Amino acid sequence: MRLCQGVPGTPYEIADLFAEGALRGRLKALGIYPYTRVEIVTKKRSGALIILLRGTRLAMGRKIADGIEIREAYDPWGEGDAKGAAKGAGTQSRAAGEPGSRPTA
């Protein structure tokens, strides 16, 4: 699927770039290359997009967005990277007396 066909709010991963020459180099300089996570923030009728890429919002026209192939990103927590990572990182507690648990006073 092309970036211009994506749905706002859905996390995607860039699969491939179909841009040629200077445009391809410029997209890579902006950090747009395969396996990069991207999310569409706003999508206009004309095809213009605002995307979120590594915490930065970028605007692009339909012709540029049409040259970027995407696929849905795998999200093991189902809540987006930041929320899921915060939820799953270090939140497991151990019951008192289990190996590795700390004694309480």
Protein Blocks (a to p, Z undefined) as FASTA:
>chain_A
ZZklpcehiacddfbdcbehjlmmmmmmnopaghiacddfbdcfkopacddeehiacddd
fklmmmpccdddddfkonojklmmmmmnopaccdehiahiacdZZ
